Amino acid sequence: MSASVLIEPIYLLACVSFILALKRMSRPQTAASGMVFAGFAMAAAIAVTCAIPGMENFALMGVAILLGGGAAYYAAKKVAMTGMPQMVAIYNGMGGGAAGAIGALELLRGASGVSAAFSALGGIIGAVSITGSVIAFLKLQGWMRERPIVYPLQKASNLALLGAAIIAGALCVFRPSREILAAFFILSAAFGFLMTIPIGGADMPVVISLYNALTGVAVAMDGFAIGNFAMMVAGTLVGAAGSLLTLLMAKAMNRSIPSILFGAFGAVEQEGGDIAGSLKPIEASDAALMLGYAAKVIVVPGYGLAVAQAQQKVKELMDSLESKGVAVKFGIHPVAGRMPGHMDVLLAEAKVPYDRLFDRDEINAEFSSADVALVIGANDVVNPSAHRTGSPLYGMPILDAEQAKNVIVLKRGKGKGFAGIENELFYKDNTRMLYGDAQESVSKLIQALKDV
Amino acid sequence: MITGMWASVTIVILAAFTGYEVISRVPVMLHTPLMSGSNFIHGIVLVGAMIALGHAHTPAEQVVGFIAVALAAANVAGGYVVTDRILRMFLKAKAKE
């Protein structure tokens, strides 16, 4: 009984620490220390939970924690920095799955009234979050087609499915049976699956953030159901912070949440209007010449840089150019890569100084005075069709690389970008294409620069 | 003293405002770490999963509880490591300046 008096105070302490952690993590200077706060709080909350009177199955619990925690720890340590976005998605999905399972367990155990209602809410939100997050993971990992998957009557059938899930959930509360419970979870999970497949990869960061917020809400609902206020507070905190974050991210991409969820990005490809001009390839040696004799080069990195792990080479290229007196700046689109800040993280890893990184608002005015815009594996974020009404990309803020005197595009092949839209920039008269893996291409450029 | 339902509702509403206020002026650069960090924080679901498994009696309950704990533990461990690795990048970059 002695340790159990600590439960509530420690939960309170944990809640306060989580708030402080979020606060610290919203500033660059204090971000890292915020996580330490949260880590200690979490460890304390978990430890004190063991002291709750009447708990059994500790052996099973230990095995489950070691299995789940161990596998996740190992995977998270091993994965390359480029894989981070999908790792966030999958761990978020697991949290959602856990929340769903807790809801299921409460209903299975015959929860009634308000508690059953909250369990059902936690169950449906958690189940949607796990299947949705898994699809986001599969799409980002490249194990599933990244393009939106669309079919006739999609919205109507998804809506019907959601309706059916809600009805099954209500039945679970008022007329519980195992069959209905199973149906409830199958319907909920299916809805999460089906509502995510029509969303294109370009929108995935926002969707992951949305599911992150949803998992928070599911955890809060479970907290209500089992009367645990640490879960109520932490879950609500994440639900609110995550919702705001989702809106901020969508704003950074100039997309609205409804158009992301129901717009099926690439599906409206009615344009296809012929693009004037042709793709003009260039040799690395010629590209190096252009770069070496430039006064100012703006590098625009994108997902291709992340995939090719080219960040170190890009740093070398920068050093090499600077030693020749070329001014090098990086134009970072907020959503270049697969997540906001993706490029900042990668370039920081390669030790590119922060004062070379400029965000869209700062750099856009400078393209017209740049001799070369070097686009490394970026596509949609430099697509000028975003300025034209009728384009599926219309309204998305882009980097105006087309304004530069010359544009060199490093690209793996002739494929389209994430949004599945042709890029007019690549066809412009002053654009040259350097095909190949970004890391190899940059290496060739560095090599060729030595002879310039 | 307020009790029961209303106490809970009060707590949740205050927590919602706090969550909103706390990150309302976050720079774009920190969006990803913050998402990852809040992903770790909802790992608190592990507490609920442990309580659920801790009170499971039938085999069916134990199976569901076991799955819940394993998934939640993955959320906690994975969420922490991923956030830590992302934030370390910032630390390194700052140390160089």
Boltz contact constraints between the chains, C-beta under 6 A:
constraints:
  - contact:
      token1: [A, 18]
      token2: [B, 41]
      max_distance: 6.0
  - contact:
      token1: [A, 19]
      token2: [B, 18]
      max_distance: 6.0
  - contact:
      token1: [A, 22]
      token2: [B, 22]
      max_distance: 6.0
  - contact:
      token1: [A, 23]
      token2: [B, 22]
      max_distance: 6.0
  - contact:
      token1: [A, 25]
      token2: [B, 34]
      max_distance: 6.0
  - contact:
      token1: [A, 25]
      token2: [B, 37]
      max_distance: 6.0
  - contact:
      token1: [A, 26]
      token2: [B, 23]
      max_distance: 6.0
  - contact:
      token1: [A, 26]
      token2: [B, 26]
      max_distance: 6.0
  - contact:
      token1: [A, 31]
      token2: [B, 33]
      max_distance: 6.0
  - contact:
      token1: [A, 31]
      token2: [B, 87]
      max_distance: 6.0
  - contact:
      token1: [A, 31]
      token2: [B, 90]
      max_distance: 6.0
  - contact:
      token1: [A, 32]
      token2: [B, 87]
      max_distance: 6.0
  - contact:
      token1: [A, 32]
      token2: [B, 91]
      max_distance: 6.0
  - contact:
      token1: [A, 35]
      token2: [B, 83]
      max_distance: 6.0
  - contact:
      token1: [A, 35]
      token2: [B, 84]
      max_distance: 6.0
  - contact:
      token1: [A, 35]
      token2: [B, 87]
      max_distance: 6.0
  - contact:
      token1: [A, 38]
      token2: [B, 41]
      max_distance: 6.0
  - contact:
      token1: [A, 39]
      token2: [B, 80]
      max_distance: 6.0
  - contact:
      token1: [A, 45]
      token2: [B, 47]
      max_distance: 6.0
  - contact:
      token1: [A, 46]
      token2: [B, 46]
      max_distance: 6.0
  - contact:
      token1: [A, 49]
      token2: [B, 47]
      max_distance: 6.0
  - contact:
      token1: [A, 49]
      token2: [B, 50]
      max_distance: 6.0
  - contact:
      token1: [A, 55]
      token2: [B, 54]
      max_distance: 6.0
  - contact:
      token1: [A, 56]
      token2: [B, 54]
      max_distance: 6.0
  - contact:
      token1: [A, 57]
      token2: [B, 53]
      max_distance: 6.0
  - contact:
      token1: [A, 57]
      token2: [B, 54]
      max_distance: 6.0
  - contact:
      token1: [A, 60]
      token2: [B, 66]
      max_distance: 6.0
  - contact:
      token1: [A, 61]
      token2: [B, 50]
      max_distance: 6.0
  - contact:
      token1: [A, 61]
      token2: [B, 53]
      max_distance: 6.0
  - contact:
      token1: [A, 61]
      token2: [B, 69]
      max_distance: 6.0
  - contact:
      token1: [A, 64]
      token2: [B, 66]
      max_distance: 6.0
  - contact:
      token1: [A, 64]
      token2: [B, 69]
      max_distance: 6.0
  - contact:
      token1: [A, 64]
      token2: [B, 70]
      max_distance: 6.0
  - contact:
      token1: [A, 65]
      token2: [B, 73]
      max_distance: 6.0
  - contact:
      token1: [A, 67]
      token2: [B, 70]
      max_distance: 6.0
  - contact:
      token1: [A, 68]
      token2: [B, 70]
      max_distance: 6.0
  - contact:
      token1: [A, 68]
      token2: [B, 73]
      max_distance: 6.0
  - contact:
      token1: [A, 68]
      token2: [B, 74]
      max_distance: 6.0
  - contact:
      token1: [A, 69]
      token2: [B, 73]
      max_distance: 6.0
  - contact:
      token1: [A, 69]
      token2: [B, 77]
      max_distance: 6.0
  - contact:
      token1: [A, 72]
      token2: [B, 74]
      max_distance: 6.0
  - contact:
      token1: [A, 72]
      token2: [B, 77]
      max_distance: 6.0
  - contact:
      token1: [A, 72]
      token2: [B, 78]
      max_distance: 6.0
  - contact:
      token1: [A, 73]
      token2: [B, 77]
      max_distance: 6.0
  - contact:
      token1: [A, 73]
      token2: [B, 81]
      max_distance: 6.0
  - contact:
      token1: [A, 76]
      token2: [B, 78]
      max_distance: 6.0
  - contact:
      token1: [A, 76]
      token2: [B, 81]
      max_distance: 6.0
  - contact:
      token1: [A, 76]
      token2: [B, 82]
      max_distance: 6.0
  - contact:
      token1: [A, 77]
      token2: [B, 81]
      max_distance: 6.0
  - contact:
      token1: [A, 84]
      token2: [B, 82]
      max_distance: 6.0
  - contact:
      token1: [A, 87]
      token2: [B, 82]
      max_distance: 6.0
  - contact:
      token1: [A, 88]
      token2: [B, 36]
      max_distance: 6.0
  - contact:
      token1: [A, 88]
      token2: [B, 39]
      max_distance: 6.0
  - contact:
      token1: [A, 88]
      token2: [B, 82]
      max_distance: 6.0
  - contact:
      token1: [A, 91]
      token2: [B, 75]
      max_distance: 6.0
  - contact:
      token1: [A, 91]
      token2: [B, 78]
      max_distance: 6.0
  - contact:
      token1: [A, 91]
      token2: [B, 79]
      max_distance: 6.0
  - contact:
      token1: [A, 92]
      token2: [B, 39]
      max_distance: 6.0
  - contact:
      token1: [A, 94]
      token2: [B, 71]
      max_distance: 6.0
  - contact:
      token1: [A, 94]
      token2: [B, 74]
      max_distance: 6.0
  - contact:
      token1: [A, 94]
      token2: [B, 75]
      max_distance: 6.0
  - contact:
      token1: [A, 95]
      token2: [B, 42]
      max_distance: 6.0
  - contact:
      token1: [A, 95]
      token2: [B, 45]
      max_distance: 6.0
  - contact:
      token1: [A, 95]
      token2: [B, 75]
      max_distance: 6.0
  - contact:
      token1: [A, 97]
      token2: [B, 71]
      max_distance: 6.0
  - contact:
      token1: [A, 98]
      token2: [B, 45]
      max_distance: 6.0
  - contact:
      token1: [A, 98]
      token2: [B, 49]
      max_distance: 6.0
  - contact:
      token1: [A, 98]
      token2: [B, 68]
      max_distance: 6.0
  - contact:
      token1: [A, 98]
      token2: [B, 71]
      max_distance: 6.0
  - contact:
      token1: [A, 98]
      token2: [B, 72]
      max_distance: 6.0
  - contact:
      token1: [A, 99]
      token2: [B, 45]
      max_distance: 6.0
  - contact:
      token1: [A, 101]
      token2: [B, 64]
      max_distance: 6.0
  - contact:
      token1: [A, 101]
      token2: [B, 67]
      max_distance: 6.0
  - contact:
      token1: [A, 101]
      token2: [B, 68]
      max_distance: 6.0
  - contact:
      token1: [A, 102]
      token2: [B, 48]
      max_distance: 6.0
  - contact:
      token1: [A, 102]
      token2: [B, 49]
      max_distance: 6.0
  - contact:
      token1: [A, 102]
      token2: [B, 52]
      max_distance: 6.0
  - contact:
      token1: [A, 102]
      token2: [B, 68]
      max_distance: 6.0
  - contact:
      token1: [A, 104]
      token2: [B, 64]
      max_distance: 6.0
  - contact:
      token1: [A, 105]
      token2: [B, 52]
      max_distance: 6.0
  - contact:
      token1: [A, 105]
      token2: [B, 64]
      max_distance: 6.0
  - contact:
      token1: [A, 105]
      token2: [B, 65]
      max_distance: 6.0
  - contact:
      token1: [A, 209]
      token2: [B, 35]
      max_distance: 6.0
  - contact:
      token1: [A, 212]
      token2: [B, 35]
      max_distance: 6.0
  - contact:
      token1: [A, 212]
      token2: [B, 39]
      max_distance: 6.0
  - contact:
      token1: [A, 215]
      token2: [B, 42]
      max_distance: 6.0
  - contact:
      token1: [A, 216]
      token2: [B, 42]
      max_distance: 6.0
  - contact:
      token1: [A, 219]
      token2: [B, 42]
      max_distance: 6.0
  - contact:
      token1: [A, 219]
      token2: [B, 45]
      max_distance: 6.0
  - contact:
      token1: [A, 222]
      token2: [B, 48]
      max_distance: 6.0
  - contact:
      token1: [A, 226]
      token2: [B, 48]
      max_distance: 6.0
  - contact:
      token1: [A, 228]
      token2: [B, 48]
      max_distance: 6.0
  - contact:
      token1: [A, 230]
      token2: [B, 44]
      max_distance: 6.0
  - contact:
      token1: [A, 230]
      token2: [B, 47]
      max_distance: 6.0
  - contact:
      token1: [A, 231]
      token2: [B, 44]
      max_distance: 6.0
  - contact:
      token1: [A, 231]
      token2: [B, 48]
      max_distance: 6.0
  - contact:
      token1: [A, 232]
      token2: [B, 12]
      max_distance: 6.0
  - contact:
      token1: [A, 233]
      token2: [B, 15]
      max_distance: 6.0
  - contact:
      token1: [A, 234]
      token2: [B, 41]
      max_distance: 6.0
  - contact:
      token1: [A, 234]
      token2: [B, 44]
      max_distance: 6.0
  - contact:
      token1: [A, 236]
      token2: [B, 12]
      max_distance: 6.0
  - contact:
      token1: [A, 236]
      token2: [B, 15]
      max_distance: 6.0
  - contact:
      token1: [A, 236]
      token2: [B, 16]
      max_distance: 6.0
  - contact:
      token1: [A, 237]
      token2: [B, 15]
      max_distance: 6.0
  - contact:
      token1: [A, 237]
      token2: [B, 19]
      max_distance: 6.0
  - contact:
      token1: [A, 238]
      token2: [B, 38]
      max_distance: 6.0
  - contact:
      token1: [A, 238]
      token2: [B, 41]
      max_distance: 6.0
  - contact:
      token1: [A, 238]
      token2: [B, 42]
      max_distance: 6.0
  - contact:
      token1: [A, 240]
      token2: [B, 16]
      max_distance: 6.0
  - contact:
      token1: [A, 240]
      token2: [B, 19]
      max_distance: 6.0
  - contact:
      token1: [A, 240]
      token2: [B, 20]
      max_distance: 6.0
  - contact:
      token1: [A, 241]
      token2: [B, 19]
      max_distance: 6.0
  - contact:
      token1: [A, 241]
      token2: [B, 23]
      max_distance: 6.0
  - contact:
      token1: [A, 241]
      token2: [B, 38]
      max_distance: 6.0
  - contact:
      token1: [A, 242]
      token2: [B, 38]
      max_distance: 6.0
  - contact:
      token1: [A, 244]
      token2: [B, 20]
      max_distance: 6.0
  - contact:
      token1: [A, 245]
      token2: [B, 35]
      max_distance: 6.0
  - contact:
      token1: [A, 249]
      token2: [B, 31]
      max_distance: 6.0
  - contact:
      token1: [A, 252]
      token2: [B, 28]
      max_distance: 6.0
  - contact:
      token1: [A, 334]
      token2: [B, 28]
      max_distance: 6.0
  - contact:
      token1: [A, 339]
      token2: [B, 32]
      max_distance: 6.0
  - contact:
      token1: [A, 340]
      token2: [B, 28]
      max_distance: 6.0
  - contact:
      token1: [A, 340]
      token2: [B, 31]
      max_distance: 6.0
  - contact:
      token1: [A, 340]
      token2: [B, 32]
      max_distance: 6.0
  - contact:
      token1: [A, 341]
      token2: [B, 29]
      max_distance: 6.0
  - contact:
      token1: [A, 341]
      token2: [B, 31]
      max_distance: 6.0
  - contact:
      token1: [A, 341]
      token2: [B, 32]
      max_distance: 6.0
  - contact:
      token1: [A, 344]
      token2: [B, 29]
      max_distance: 6.0
  - contact:
      token1: [A, 345]
      token2: [B, 86]
      max_distance: 6.0
  - contact:
      token1: [A, 345]
      token2: [B, 89]
      max_distance: 6.0
  - contact:
      token1: [A, 348]
      token2: [B, 89]
      max_distance: 6.0
  - contact:
      token1: [A, 348]
      token2: [B, 93]
      max_distance: 6.0
  - contact:
      token1: [A, 349]
      token2: [B, 89]
      max_distance: 6.0
